[in-house]
Amino acid sequence: MRAAECGGKVAFDGNYRATLWDDVDAARRARDAAIAFCEFGLPTLDDEHAMDGPADAEEVAARWKRAGAQEVVVKLGSEGCFTAEGVVAPLKPLEPLDTTGAGDAFNAGYLYARLQQQAVIAAAEAGHRLAAWTLMQQGGIPPVTPDAPYGRLKAF
């Protein structure tokens, strides 16, 4: 967490995968320790349910804020995301080709927009645009193509 100690901006997505942990308590402790250093918390509601049981997005955001995150966006999958300013729906419903990497793509679009001083809602929309494009590609690392939106992030 040297980045935070040196004034850098830290973003954290818990990305909980039960098979990678000996037990959920260890995962929870590691997550909470990381949240304490982050400016941007980017949890996914399904991951939080797997770790802490049922909760709505507002409760998850409040938990992450209490743990130290300054700004929290809870990803809701096909339902969009929850921000301090309310729920931001995806731009349009999709039939995904492959969901691999969509959450990471959302994070990239959101963080890029916020670091460009865009408002939370505009940043969420940028995240949704990048995630939507990723959903229509095969595999977690889509090829660089002329239509790839990450090549035009400034247009967001």
C-alpha positions in Angstrom: 0.0 0.0 0.0 3.0 2.2 -0.6 1.1 4.0 -3.4 -1.5 5.4 -0.9 1.3 6.3 1.5 3.1 8.2 -1.2 -0.1 10.1 -2.3 -1.1 7.8 -5.1 -4.7 6.9 -5.9 -5.5 3.2 -5.1 -8.4 1.4 -6.7 -9.5 -2.0 -5.4 -11.9 -4.7 -6.7 -12.2 -7.5 -4.2 -12.8 -10.1 -7.0 -13.5 -12.9 -4.4 -13.0 -16.4 -5.7 -13.7 -19.0 -3.0 -11.4 -21.6 -4.5 -8.4 -19.3 -4.1 -8.8 -19.0 -0.3 -8.5 -21.5 2.5 -11.5 -19.9 4.2 -13.8 -17.0 3.8 -12.6 -15.3 7.0 -9.1 -15.0 5.6 -10.4 -13.5 2.4 -12.6 -11.1 4.3 -9.7 -9.9 6.5 -7.5 -9.4 3.4 -10.2 -7.5 1.6 -10.9 -5.2 4.5 -7.2 -4.5 5.0 -7.0 -3.5 1.3 -10.1 -1.4 1.4 -8.6 0.7 4.2 -6.0 2.1 1.7 -8.2 2.6 -1.4 -9.7 5.8 -2.8 -11.8 3.9 -5.3 -13.7 0.8 -4.1 -15.1 -1.3 -7.0 -16.9 -4.3 -5.4 -19.2 -6.7 -7.3 -22.5 -7.4 -5.5 -22.3 -11.2 -6.2 -18.7 -11.4 -4.7 -19.8 -9.5 -1.6 -22.8 -11.9 -1.2 -20.4 -14.9 -1.4 -18.3 -13.4 1.4 -20.7 -11.7 3.7 -24.2 -13.0 2.8 -27.2 -11.2 1.4 -27.0 -7.4 1.4 -28.2 -4.8 -1.1 -25.8 -2.5 -3.0 -26.4 0.4 -0.7 -25.4 -1.8 2.3 -22.3 -3.0 0.5 -21.3 0.5 -0.4 -21.7 1.6 3.2 -19.6 -1.3 4.5 -16.8 -0.4 2.1 -17.0 3.2 3.1 -16.8 2.3 6.8 -13.8 0.2 6.0 -12.0 3.2 4.5 -12.9 3.5 0.7 -13.5 7.1 -0.2 -15.6 6.4 -3.3 -17.5 3.2 -3.9 -19.2 1.9 -7.0 -21.0 -1.5 -6.6 -21.1 -3.5 -9.8 -24.5 -5.2 -10.4 -23.8 -7.2 -13.5 -26.5 -6.8 -16.1 -28.4 -4.4 -13.8 -25.6 -1.7 -14.0 -24.0 -0.3 -10.9 -24.8 1.5 -7.7 -23.1 4.8 -6.9 -23.5 7.4 -4.2 -25.7 9.2 -6.8 -28.0 6.2 -7.3 -28.2 3.3 -9.8 -26.7 3.7 -13.2 -28.2 1.3 -15.7 -26.2 -0.2 -18.6 -26.6 1.7 -21.9 -28.7 -1.1 -23.4 -29.4 -4.8 -22.8 -27.0 -7.2 -24.5 -26.7 -10.9 -25.2 -23.1 -11.3 -24.2 -20.7 -13.5 -26.3 -18.3 -13.8 -23.3 -18.5 -12.2 -19.8 -14.8 -12.7 -19.1 -13.2 -9.4 -18.3 -16.4 -7.3 -18.3 -15.9 -6.2 -14.6 -12.3 -5.3 -15.2 -13.3 -3.3 -18.4 -15.9 -1.4 -16.3 -13.3 -0.6 -13.8 -10.9 0.7 -16.5 -13.5 2.9 -18.1 -14.8 4.2 -14.8 -11.4 4.9 -13.4 -10.1 6.6 -16.6 -13.1 8.9 -16.6 -12.8 9.8 -12.9 -9.1 10.5 -13.3 -10.0 12.8 -16.1 -12.2 14.7 -13.5 -15.5 13.4 -15.0 -18.5 13.2 -12.7 -19.5 9.9 -11.1 -22.5 9.3 -13.4 -20.4 10.1 -16.5 -17.7 7.7 -15.3 -20.2 4.9 -14.7 -21.5 5.4 -18.2 -17.9 5.2 -19.6 -17.4 2.0 -17.6 -20.6 0.5 -19.0 -19.5 1.4 -22.6 -16.2 -0.3 -22.2 -17.8 -3.3 -20.4 -20.5 -3.6 -23.1 -17.8 -3.7 -25.8 -15.9 -6.4 -23.9 -19.0 -8.5 -23.5 -19.2 -8.8 -27.3 -15.6 -10.0 -27.6 -14.3 -13.6 -27.2 -12.0 -14.1 -24.2 -10.7 -11.9 -21.4 -8.2 -10.0 -23.4 -9.9 -8.7 -26.5 -7.7 -7.9 -29.6 -6.7 -4.4 -30.4 -8.9 -3.4 -33.3 -9.9 -0.1 -34.9 -13.3 -0.3 -33.1 -11.9 -0.9 -29.7 -13.2 1.8 -27.4 -10.2 1.8 -25.1 -8.3 3.3 -28.0 -10.7 6.2 -27.9 -11.1 6.7 -24.1 -10.8 10.4 -24.4 -14.0 10.3 -26.4 -15.9 9.1 -23.3 
